[in-house]
């Protein structure tokens, strides 16, 4: 069970040490998730440029599912649990756990139908064709067919994080990530007694590792680790509790959809320039998407801490917490983007030797990389905003980013079809708008309900 002191630290503890203590497990998880992303691309890169292009086609949708289950709807779950505990209603937090599990199963069913059952149509719509589409469908049917394991794992982890317990979900997810890397290499390339499944290998590893994690994570919630115990009976379903989760998680899922829609639209535009261009852009944008686990490393702690302080009506402290975490991640993201812009081969050379693919990837990193700091700032404050229970500003920022990056990019691709530089410049402008608008929201009434 959760120690009272553990939750009390969210309300009273010194901000930097408290965030450091809460974020440390999540940061290790972020590193482990980054390792799985790197490893999958490296293993598939050994299969050739076509397999990399297939992975580039599927990766934004896979990332969308992770963003929705862990950061978006998961953030709604953490926020609801934290606000319930912060206002002194543990029985409400217990009921939220059951409602969260039902939402997770419904969302998993949606992904199974759209991205697994109708995979050929769906990924063809995104620009896939020929052998690239065949590889994407082979991966998707396994990865999204096992969506239930991913949604349940991340939902149970979010329940625990909402109590201030970051350590238990971190340990389970780190173990699952290490299992994923080992299985991905073995099943993609056929190590030892394992079959060489090709592009199906990392998808099988994903579902197997999350399947184990779902069982262990679910057991931790059933056992009441963190003070909220999942019960399948004796709790009446209430529309108000679904709304409490969805008013944050549902809107946040829309924000995640906007983020990925930007990348999907640009992917579709790039796909028209050929397989090598698609693979190169896929590798470049993959580095951007890897910043999301990093921002979640801090952001998961911010959701719980801001939620607890909003529940206790300590609004000024909530804002200080948000700025502290947001500026830290902005600095880290800016450093990563700056290094990638100056030395792109530190990243790209790990995956392919194709000159055209590396040239497109290097151009993307040189133009967009310096603006990663705005993406890191915006993503981290997006997680912090979940703790407020109001997502109107982050959603609006996502709409503006989509309009500037994807809308402007489509216009650039029309008038400068042979040159990706204007398109990538639109992506950079979109990041500035996204980070700047969410940062500006901390001066709004949402974060200052008392005008404090």
C-alpha positions in Angstrom: 0.0 0.0 0.0 1.0 3.6 -0.6 2.7 5.4 2.3 0.9 8.7 3.2 4.3 10.5 3.0 4.6 9.4 -0.7 1.5 11.4 -1.8 2.2 14.2 0.7 5.5 14.9 -1.1 3.5 15.9 -4.2 1.8 18.6 -2.1 4.5 19.8 0.2 8.0 18.5 -0.9 10.6 20.8 -2.4 9.9 20.9 -6.1 13.2 20.0 -7.7 14.1 17.0 -5.4 10.5 15.8 -5.6 10.4 15.9 -9.4 13.8 14.3 -9.6 12.7 11.5 -7.3 9.5 11.0 -9.2 11.0 11.4 -12.7 14.1 9.2 -12.3 12.2 5.9 -12.8 10.3 7.4 -15.8 13.5 8.7 -17.3 15.0 5.2 -17.2 11.8 3.9 -18.8 12.2 6.6 -21.5 15.8 5.5 -22.1 14.6 1.9 -22.4 11.8 2.8 -24.8 14.4 4.8 -26.9 16.5 1.7 -26.9 13.7 -0.4 -28.4 13.0 2.2 -31.1 16.7 2.3 -32.0 17.1 -1.5 -31.9 14.0 -2.1 -34.1 15.3 0.3 -36.8 18.8 -1.2 -36.6 17.6 -4.8 -37.0 15.2 -3.9 -39.8 17.9 -1.8 -41.4 19.9 -5.1 -41.9 17.0 -6.2 -44.2 17.4 -3.4 -46.6 15.9 0.0 -47.7 12.5 -1.4 -48.6 12.0 -2.9 -45.1 13.0 0.5 -43.5 10.4 2.2 -45.7 7.8 -0.3 -44.5 8.7 0.5 -40.9 8.5 4.3 -41.7 5.0 3.9 -43.0 3.8 2.1 -39.8 5.9 3.9 -37.2 3.7 7.0 -36.8 0.6 5.0 -36.2 2.4 2.7 -33.7 3.7 5.9 -32.0 0.2 7.3 -31.9 -1.1 4.2 -30.1 1.7 4.5 -27.5 1.1 8.2 -27.1 -2.6 7.7 -26.7 -2.4 4.7 -24.3 0.5 6.0 -22.1 0.6 9.8 -22.4 -2.9 10.9 -23.6 -5.6 8.6 -22.1 -3.0 7.4 -19.6 -2.5 11.0 -18.6 -6.3 11.3 -18.2 -6.2 8.3 -15.9 -3.3 9.6 -13.8 -4.9 13.0 -13.6 -8.2 11.6 -12.4 -6.6 9.4 -9.8 -4.3 12.2 -8.5 -7.1 14.7 -8.3 -9.3 12.2 -6.4 -6.6 11.4 -3.9 -5.6 15.1 -3.6 -9.1 16.0 -2.7 -9.2 13.2 0.0 -11.5 10.7 -1.9 -9.6 7.4 -2.2 -12.8 5.4 -2.9 -13.3 7.5 -6.0 -9.7 6.7 -7.2 -10.4 3.0 -6.8 -13.6 3.3 -8.9 -11.6 5.2 -11.6 -9.2 2.2 -12.0 -12.1 0.0 -13.3 -13.5 2.7 -15.6 -10.0 3.2 -17.0 -9.6 -0.5 -17.8 -12.9 -0.5 -19.7 -11.8 2.5 -21.7 -8.5 0.8 -22.5 -10.3 -2.3 -23.9 -12.6 -0.2 -26.1 -9.6 1.8 -27.5 -7.7 -1.4 -28.2 -10.6 -2.8 -30.1 -10.6 0.3 -32.3 -7.0 -0.1 -33.2 -7.5 -3.8 -33.9 -10.2 -3.1 -36.4 -8.7 -0.1 -38.2 -5.0 -0.8 -38.2 -4.9 -4.7 -38.2 -8.1 -6.0 -39.8 -8.1 -3.2 -42.4 -4.3 -2.8 -42.6 -4.0 -3.1 -46.4 -6.6 -0.4 -47.0 -5.4 1.8 -44.2 -1.7 1.9 -45.0 -2.4 2.1 -48.7 -4.3 5.2 -47.9 -1.1 6.6 -46.2 0.9 6.2 -49.4 2.1 2.6 -49.2 2.3 0.5 -52.4 4.0 -2.7 -53.7 6.5 -4.4 -51.5 6.6 -1.4 -49.1 2.9 -1.8 -48.4 3.3 -5.6 -48.1 5.9 -5.2 -45.3 3.9 -2.5 -43.5 0.8 -4.8 -43.5 2.8 -7.8 -42.3 4.1 -5.7 -39.3 0.8 -4.0 -38.6 -1.4 -7.1 -38.4 0.7 -8.4 -35.6 1.5 -5.2 -33.8 -2.0 -3.8 -33.8 -3.6 -7.2 -33.5 -2.0 -7.3 -30.0 -3.2 -3.7 -29.1 -5.0 -5.0 -26.0 -1.7 -5.8 -24.3 -0.3 -2.4 -24.9 -3.4 -0.5 -23.8 -3.8 -2.5 -20.6 -0.1 -2.2 -19.7 -0.1 1.6 -20.1 -3.4 2.1 -18.4 -2.5 0.0 -15.3 0.9 2.0 -15.2 -1.1 5.2 -15.3 -3.2 4.2 -12.3 -0.1 3.6 -10.3 1.5 6.9 -11.4 -1.5 8.8 -10.4 -0.8 7.7 -6.8 2.7 9.0 -7.0 4.2 5.5 -7.4 6.5 5.8 -10.3 8.9 2.9 -9.3 6.7 -0.1 -9.9 5.5 0.7 -13.4 9.1 1.8 -14.3 10.6 -1.5 -13.2 8.0 -3.5 -15.2 8.4 -1.4 -18.3 12.2 -1.5 -18.2 12.1 -5.3 -18.0 9.6 -5.4 -20.9 11.8 -3.2 -23.0 14.9 -5.4 -22.5 12.8 -8.4 -23.4 11.6 -6.6 -26.5 15.1 -5.8 -27.7 16.3 -9.4 -27.3 13.2 -10.9 -29.0 13.3 -8.3 -31.8 16.8 -9.1 -32.8 16.2 -12.9 -32.5 13.0 -12.9 -34.5 13.9 -10.4 -37.1 17.3 -11.9 -38.0 16.8 -15.5 -36.9 19.4 -15.8 -34.1 20.0 -19.3 -32.8 16.9 -21.5 -32.7 14.6 -18.5 -33.5 12.9 -18.2 -36.9 13.9 -15.2 -39.1 10.5 -13.5 -39.4 11.9 -10.4 -41.1 9.8 -7.3 -40.6 7.3 -9.3 -38.6 10.0 -9.9 -35.9 9.9 -6.5 -34.1 6.1 -6.6 -34.2 6.0 -10.1 -32.6 8.5 -8.9 -30.0 6.4 -5.9 -29.2 3.2 -7.9 -28.5 5.0 -10.6 -26.6 6.9 -8.2 -24.3 3.8 -6.1 -23.6 1.7 -9.2 -23.0 4.0 -10.2 -20.1 4.0 -6.6 -18.9 0.2 -6.4 -18.9 -0.1 -9.5 -16.7 2.5 -8.2 -14.2 1.3 -4.6 -14.2 -2.3 -5.7 -13.8 -1.3 -7.9 -10.8 0.3 -4.9 -9.2 -2.9 -2.8 -9.4 -5.1 -5.7 -8.2 -2.7 -6.1 -5.2 -3.2 -2.4 -4.4 0.4 -1.2 -5.0 0.2 2.6 -4.5 -3.0 2.5 -2.5 -5.6 2.1 -5.4 -6.8 -1.5 -5.8 -8.5 -2.7 -9.0 -11.8 -4.4 -8.3 -13.9 -6.0 -11.0 -17.0 -6.4 -8.9 -18.9 -4.3 -6.3 -18.3 -1.0 -8.2 -21.2 0.6 -10.1 -20.2 2.1 -13.4 -20.8 5.9 -13.5 -21.0 8.1 -16.5 -19.4 10.9 -14.5 -16.3 8.9 -13.8 -15.9 8.1 -17.5 -16.3 11.8 -18.2 -13.6 12.7 -15.6 -11.1 10.5 -17.4 -12.2 11.5 -20.9 -12.3 15.2 -20.4 -8.5 15.0 -20.2 -7.7 11.8 -21.9 -10.1 12.2 -24.8 -9.0 15.7 -25.6 -5.3 14.6 -25.2 -5.9 11.7 -27.6 -7.1 14.3 -30.1 -3.9 16.2 -29.5 -1.8 13.1 -30.0 -3.8 12.5 -33.2 -2.9 16.0 -34.4 0.8 15.4 -33.7 0.9 12.2 -35.7 -1.4 13.6 -38.4 1.3 16.2 -39.1 3.9 13.4 -39.5 1.6 11.2 -41.5 0.7 14.0 -44.0 4.3 14.8 -44.5 5.1 11.1 -44.8 2.5 10.9 -47.6 4.0 13.9 -49.3 7.6 12.4 -49.1 6.4 9.0 -50.2 5.7 10.5 -53.7 9.5 11.1 -54.1 10.4 7.4 -53.8 11.4 4.7 -51.4 14.8 6.2 -50.5 13.3 9.6 -49.7 10.6 7.9 -47.5 13.2 5.9 -45.6 15.4 8.9 -45.1 12.6 11.1 -43.8 11.4 8.2 -41.6 14.8 8.0 -39.9 14.9 11.7 -39.4 11.4 12.0 -38.0 12.0 9.0 -35.8 14.5 11.0 -33.8 11.8 13.7 -33.2 9.3 11.1 -32.0 11.9 9.6 -29.7 11.8 12.9 -27.8 8.2 12.0 -26.7 9.4 9.3 -24.3 11.9 11.8 -22.9 9.3 14.4 -22.3 7.1 11.8 -20.8 9.9 10.9 -18.4 9.4 14.2 -16.7 5.8 14.7 -17.9 4.4 11.6 -16.2 5.6 13.1 -12.9 4.2 16.5 -13.8 0.7 15.1 -14.5 0.5 13.5 -11.0 2.1 16.4 -9.2 0.1 19.1 -10.9 -3.1 17.0 -10.5 -2.5 16.6 -6.8 -1.9 20.3 -6.3 -5.0 21.2 -8.4 -7.0 18.8 -6.3 -5.6 20.6 -3.2 -6.2 24.0 -4.8 -2.5 24.9 -4.6 -2.4 26.6 -8.1 0.8 28.7 -7.7 2.8 25.6 -6.7 1.3 23.7 -9.7 2.6 26.4 -12.0 6.1 26.3 -10.5 6.2 22.6 -10.9 5.2 22.8 -14.6 7.8 25.5 -15.5 10.6 23.5 -13.7 9.9 20.4 -15.6 9.2 22.1 -18.9 12.3 24.2 -19.1 14.5 21.2 -18.2 13.1 19.1 -21.0 13.3 22.0 -23.4 17.1 22.3 -22.7 17.6 18.6 -23.2 15.6 18.5 -26.4 17.4 21.5 -27.8 20.8 19.9 -27.1 19.7 16.7 -28.9 18.3 18.6 -31.9 21.4 20.8 -32.1 23.8 17.9 -32.1 21.7 16.1 -34.7 21.6 19.2 -36.9 25.4 19.6 -36.9 26.4 16.0 -37.0 23.4 14.1 -38.6 25.5 11.0 -39.4 25.8 10.3 -35.7 22.2 9.2 -36.0 21.6 8.3 -39.7 24.7 6.2 -40.2 23.5 3.6 -37.7 20.7 2.6 -40.0 21.5 2.8 -43.7 24.4 3.4 -46.1 22.0 4.6 -48.9 23.3 8.0 -50.0 19.9 9.4 -51.0 18.2 8.3 -47.9 20.9 9.8 -45.7 20.8 13.1 -47.7 17.1 13.5 -47.1 17.5 12.6 -43.4 20.4 15.1 -42.9 18.4 17.9 -44.6 15.5 17.2 -42.2 17.7 17.3 -39.1 19.6 20.4 -40.2 16.3 22.4 -40.6 14.1 20.9 -37.9 16.6 19.8 -35.3 17.4 23.2 -33.9 13.7 23.7 -33.1 13.3 20.5 -31.1 13.5 22.6 -27.9 10.0 24.0 -28.6 8.7 20.5 -29.2 10.2 19.3 -25.9 8.8 22.3 -24.0 5.4 21.9 -25.6 5.2 18.1 -25.0 6.2 18.4 -21.4 3.8 21.2 -20.6 1.1 19.2 -22.4 1.6 16.4 -19.8 1.6 19.0 -17.0 -1.7 20.5 -18.4 -3.4 17.1 -18.0 -3.1 17.6 -14.3 -5.3 20.7 -14.5 -8.2 18.7 -16.0 -8.4 21.2 -18.8 -6.8 20.5 -22.2 -8.2 23.3 -24.4 -4.8 25.1 -24.8 -2.7 22.0 -25.7 -5.4 20.9 -28.2 -5.5 24.4 -29.8 -1.7 24.3 -30.0 -1.9 21.0 -31.8 -4.4 22.4 -34.3 -2.2 25.4 -35.0 0.8 23.1 -35.5 -1.1 20.9 -37.9 -2.2 23.9 -39.9 1.3 25.5 -40.1 3.3 22.3 -40.6 1.1 20.0 -42.6 -1.0 22.6 -44.3 2.0 24.8 -45.1 4.0 21.7 -46.0 1.4 20.6 -48.5 1.5 24.0 -50.2 5.4 23.9 -50.2 5.3 20.5 -51.7 3.0 21.7 -54.5 5.2 24.6 -55.5 8.6 23.2 -54.7 8.1 19.5 -55.6 11.7 18.8 -56.1 13.0 20.5 -53.0 12.1 19.4 -49.4 13.7 22.4 -47.8 10.5 24.6 -47.7 8.5 21.7 -46.5 10.9 21.0 -43.6 10.9 24.8 -42.8 7.1 24.6 -42.3 7.7 21.7 -39.8 10.1 23.9 -37.8 7.5 26.8 -37.8 4.9 24.3 -36.5 7.1 23.3 -33.6 7.6 26.9 -32.6 3.9 27.5 -32.6 3.2 24.4 -30.6 5.7 25.0 -27.8 5.1 28.7 -27.7 1.3 28.5 -27.3 1.3 25.8 -24.6 3.9 27.8 -22.7 1.8 30.9 -23.0 -1.2 29.0 -21.5 0.5 29.0 -18.1 -0.4 32.7 -17.9 -4.1 31.9 -18.7 -7.1 31.5 -16.4 -6.8 27.7 -16.8 -3.6 27.7 -14.7 -4.7 30.8 -12.6 -8.3 30.0 -11.5 -8.0 32.3 -8.5 -6.0 34.9 -10.4 -3.1 34.0 -8.2 
